[in-house]
């Protein structure tokens, strides 16, 4: 019975995807295949109803909504109706209510599962630099925050900062992402409230340890360079490169000298922290052998000239000092990656009014990001360039232009149009601007409006009545 249902869902998805081709989503058809969508829906246990808003139509419309510059539900429904009419289909109702209810029925795990699969497939296809740290996968870890509408449900799940007055601030959540440096794909994320126990970046990073595989190398900032993170990663066969934690001192006169300002030292296990159970504590070694090295930066845009790194890559023959320094320099790619998700895809301020829908919205943004990264990688392969050298914002603009044009393009001309899309993406590289320094300030002034310092309901009562 389950096998029959799975085959039936797969066939229904194929039919929906065929109709979606007319909606301008062609760049993602080979990546987000009908079989992948059908399998993810089947695993999520989603019920199936004979209606216009099937899980597949809802998923593709939600994805188009995230890709659009106008994130409103009305814009998504209008565009879907336009595509359906142009394709000779029966259009959905113009009201946004059925679409919003369909999004609520969509399983919360579905967009995250699809984003993980797309990211894993992309990471598998993008080649890694040969001869660099034995070609091992490099993972970047970093954190960020985002806000959402000020509703009671969102405030309960993701409270606003305690420094803000009630009714004035916005719910705030923290996100830690694990990304692949080679492909730029997001492999896994963890979400938590902005403040509270076990909501820091290191605590969230521990929640996604299971997605790491032996042989990978994790690169992050100073927050992650502590004994517990390094030891728990090493226990999984994962090496790491972090800046030395600010509470530790480095003395290159001690330990086993490997070169100038490069040595191996032993860190003794600290006392058990409150968040760690006794079994995990006893499973970790009493001593941790790490390598400390100091690297110099000639980039005038960096905040420091010299930085001390700590790593578990102990062999200087396999991991020379200059390669470790270069790998840590790539760690800064995580920040523009998160900026692309927050600014280019407009995830910095979410729109949904319940925590469950907020998480679905995040999952759809990650899925859209990984899909765009996949098209970028295909463009890079076709034009013999590195995926990291191409602009994400340029790719997003080109894909949105393609989606609107593909609707009116005959099927026979779509391959030519798609090749032109890949060429257009390759024409927008990320420019190398050495020594560029810009002030963190804006020139254009915003509207001179007073700041809302009391709840809106209170401010509304204070407004003078108008006839």
N, C-alpha and C positions, 0 to 999 in steps of 0.2 A: 504493500500500500504506500509506504514512504517513498519507495523507488519510483512508483508510478506518479506520485505527486511531484517528485523532483523533476522527472522528465517533462511533466505538463508545465511546471513553472518555467523550465528552461525554454520550452517552445514559446510560451507567452512572452518571455523576456526578449526572445529573438524577434518576435513580431513588433514589440514595442520599440526595440532598438532600430529596426528598419524604419519605423515611422519617425523616430527621433533624428535620423539622418537628415530629414527635411527641416529640422529645427536648427541646423547650423552647428551641430556638435561633432562634426566629422573628425576634427583633430584628435579626439580622444577615443574614437571607436575601436581602434586596434589595441589601445591600452586598457580601457575599461570595457572588456569584451562582454558579450551577453552571457557567456558561460561563467565568468567571474561574478557578475552581478547576481545571476541566478543562484550560484552556490552560496554567496554571502547571505542572500535572502533566505535560502533554505536553512542555513545554519542558525540564523537568528530566530527561526520559528515564527516568522511573520504570517499572520492569517491572510487569506486571499479573498477579496470581494470583487464581484463583477460590477465595476463602476469605472467612471472616467479616470479617477485619481488612483490608479494602481500604484504599488510601491515603486515601480520603475519610472512611471511618468512623474511621480512626486520627486524621486531622487534626481532625475535629469532637470526638472524645473528648479529645484532647490540649488543644484549646481550652477545652472544658468543665472540664478538670482545672485549667487555669490560672485560670479565672474563679472556681472554687470556693475557699472558705476552707480546705478540707482538700485539700492538694495531693498526697495519696497516690494511687498507682496503683490500690489496692484500691477507694478511694472512687469513682474514675472508672469502673472496670469495673462496680461494683455499680449505679451510677446508669444506666449504659448498659443493663444487663440489665433494670432496672426499667422503663425507657422501652420497651424492646423487648417485654417481656411485656405491658405495658399497651396496646401498639399491635398486639398479636396476631402479633408476629414471633417467629421462632426466636431465643432469646437466645444470646449468646456464652457461652463457657465461663467459669465463675466464677474460674478461676485468673488471676493477673496476668501469668504468663509469656508467653502469646501476645501480649498487648497490649504488653508491654515489647519483645518482638522486633519487633513491627510498628512501634513508634516508632523502633527502630534502623534499619529499612529505609526509613523516611521520608527523602527527600532533604534534606540540610542547607539547601539553597538555597530550598526550597519556602516555609517560613514567612516568610523575609525577603522573597521576591519578592511574596507576597501582602500583606505589611505595606506594602511600597513602593507597590503598586497602590492599596490602600485609602487610604493617606495622600495619594497624588497626586490621587485622585478627590475626597476630602474637601476638600483644599486648593483644588481647582478650583471647588467648589460654594459655599464659604463666601465671602461678599462681603468686600472690603477697604474700610477707611474712605475714602470719597470725598474728594478734595482734600487728603489727608494724604500728603506726599512723593510726589505724583502717583499715588497708589494703587499704589505698587510693593510687591512681596512682601517681607516682612520675615522673615528666618530667624534663629533663636536657636541659638547653639552653646554647649554646656557639657559638662562631663565629670563622671563619678562612678566609684565602685568597687563591686564586689560580691564576695562570697566563695562558696565551694562546698565540697562534701565533701572531706575530707582523704584522697584516694586517691593512689596512686603516679602514675597517669596524669595526674590533674589537677595534681599538684605539678610534674611535668615540663613541662607546657604553661604553667601559670600559677603559678610558684613563690611561696611565701609570702614576706613581707618578711624581709630578711636580719637584722633586729634580733630575730627570734623564734628560739627554739631549735628544732632539727629535731624533728618529731613533736609539737610543741605548738601551732603555728599552723595556719592554714588557707590553702589556695591563694587567691590574690587576683588579680583581673583589673581592668583599666581600660576604661572605655567612654566614648566621645565621641559625642554625639548632635546631629544637626542637625534642629531642629524649626521648624515654622511657627507664628509668633505668632498669626496670624488664626484658624487652626483648632485649634491645639494638637497637630496630627499630627506624629509622628516621620517625617521624610523619609528619613533615612539614618543609619547608625551605623558605628563602627569599634571593634574590640575588640583588645586586646593585653595582654600581661602587665603587672603593676603597675610593674615596674622593668626597666631595661635600655635599650639603645640604641634610639632611634626608638619609644619607648613613651609619651612624654609627650603631653599634650593637644594641643599644636601639631602634633606629628608625626602623630598620629592624624587631626587635622582635615585635614591635607594629603592623606590617603588618600581622603577623600570629596569632594574638590574637583570631581570630574567630575559630581556630581549637582547642582551649582549652575548656574544659567542667567544669561545676561546680563540686567541690569536688576534683579536681586535685591539686597537690602541685608542684610548679615550683622552681627549684634550679638552681642558676647561680652564676656568679662571681660579683665582686664589681661594675662593670659598671651598673648592673641592680638594685642595691640597692638604688634607688632614690625614692622620694615621688611619682612621677607620675606613674612609673611602678607598684609600690606596690598598689597604690590606684586604678588604672585601672584594675589590676588583681582582687583585692578584690571586685570591682563592678560586676565582672563576676562570683563571687563565687569561685574564685581560690585563694588558699593560696600560700605563697612564703617564701623562705628561701634564704637570700642573705647576704654576708658580709656587714657590715656597710660602707656606702659611705665615701671616704676619706675626704670629706669636712664637715662631721658631727662629733661631739664629743659626747662621752657617759659618763654620770655621774651617777653611780649606787646609789648615795645618794638621787636621786630624783625618783619620780614616785611611783608606787605600787610595793613593794618588794615581789618577789616570792621565793627567795632563794639566795644563795651566788652568786653574780654577775649575777643576773637574775631578771629583773623587767619589768613592763609595763609603757610606757610613751606615751605622746600625741604629735604628730607632727602637726604643724599648716600648712595649705595649703599655698604654696608660691604664688608669682605673676604668672599670666598666661604667659607661654612661647610663643614665636612667632609661633612655629609650631602647637599649639593647637588652635582650634576654640573656640569661646565664649560659644557656646552651650555645648560642652564637658566640658569646664572648670566649668561652673555653675552646671553641673550635678554631679560633684564630691563633696564629703563632705568637710566642712571647716576644720575639724580635722580628723586625722588618728591615731587610737590607735594601737600601735605596741609593740612588745616584744623584748627587747634587752638582750642578754646574751653572756657571754664570755666563750669560750671553750678552752681547752688546748690540744695540740697535742704532743704525745710522739714519733712521727715518726721523726727520724733525717734527713730524706730526704726533709721534708717540709721547706719552706723558712722562716716561722715564727712559734714560739712556741704557741703563744696565738692569737686568732682572735675573734673579736666581731661580732656576727651575729644579724640580724634583721629579724623578722618573724611576720606573722599575726596569727600564731598558739598560742593563748593566754592562753589556759587552760593547766596548768602543769600536770594535771591528765591524760588528753588525749594525750598530747604531752610532755612527760618528756624531761628534758634537754639533757640526754644522747642519746635519740632517734633523737632529732634535730641535735645534733653533728654528729651522725652516718650518717644521711641523707645528711648533707653537705659534709661529707667525700666522699660520693658516687658521688658528683658533679664532681670529678676528672676523673670519668669514661668517661665523655664526650670527653676529650682530646684524649685518645687512640682510641675511636670510630671514631673521625674525622681523626686521623692518619691512621686508617685502610682503610678509604675511599681514603685518599690522597696518601698514600704510598703503601699499599698492592694492591689496585685497580688502582693505578697510576693516580689519578685525580688531583695531585698537578700541573701538566703541561698538559693542554688540547691540543688537536690536530686540532680541527675544526677551520676554517678560517672566519666564519661569526658568529655574535652574536646569531642568531637563532639556528644554529647548535651547538654552544657552550652550549646553554641551554639544547638542546636535549641530548647532551653528558653527562651533569650533571645529568639529569633525569635518563638516563640509568645506570649511576654509582649508583645512589640511589636505583634504582630497583634491581640491582645486589646485593648491600649490604643487602637490606632487605630480598632477597631470600636466601642468604647465612646464615643470622641470623635465618631464619626459619628452615633451615636444622640443624643448630647448636642446636636450641631449641628441635627439634625432637630427635636428638642424646642425648641431656641431659635428656629428658624424658625417653628414652629407657634405659639409664644406671644410672638413679637416681642421677644425679648431677645437679648443677645449670648452666644455660646457660652462665652466666657471668664468670664461671670458665674455659671455653673452649677457646682455641686460635682461633682467627679469621683467622690468616695467615695459621695455620695448616688446618683449614677447607677449605680454598680456595685451598690449594695445593691438598688436598684429593679429592675435587670435580673436579678439572681439570684433575687429574689422572683418576677418575671414568668416566668422559665424553669421554676420548679417548679410554678407555677399553670397555665401554658399546656398542660401535659400533660393535665390533667383538664378543660380547657375545650373545648366543641364548636367545630368549625371556623367556624360561623356567628358565634360570639361573639368570635373572635380579633381582628378589627379594632377592636371596642369596647375590648377589653382592651389592645390596643396603644396606642390613643389615650389611655387612662387612664395607661399607662406614661409616655408623653411628658409628660402633665400632671404626673405625680408627679415626674419629673426636673426640670421647670421650677419646682416648688415648693421645691426645695432650692438656693437661690442661695448664692454665696460672700459671706458678710457682710463689709461694710466696717467695719473696726475701727480707726479712725485713732488714732494715739498708743499703741496697745497694745504693752506691753513685758512680756515674761515671762522669768524666769530659765531658763537652760539647765541645769535640774536636775530630778530626779524626787523625789516625796515618798514613794511607796510603796517599801519596801525589798524587795529580792529575797531569796531563800532564802540562809541563811548557810552556804554550802558553800565549801570550800576550792578555790582555783584549781588547775587541773591544770598543773603546771610541768615535768613530764617526760612522755615518750611514754606513751600509755595502756597499752601492753604492759608497760612497766616498772612503772607504778603498779599494774597488776593482779597482778604477781608479789609486790609488797610487801603486798598485802591478806592478812589472816589467813585461814587456811582455816576453813571452816564445815562442820559436819556435816550 
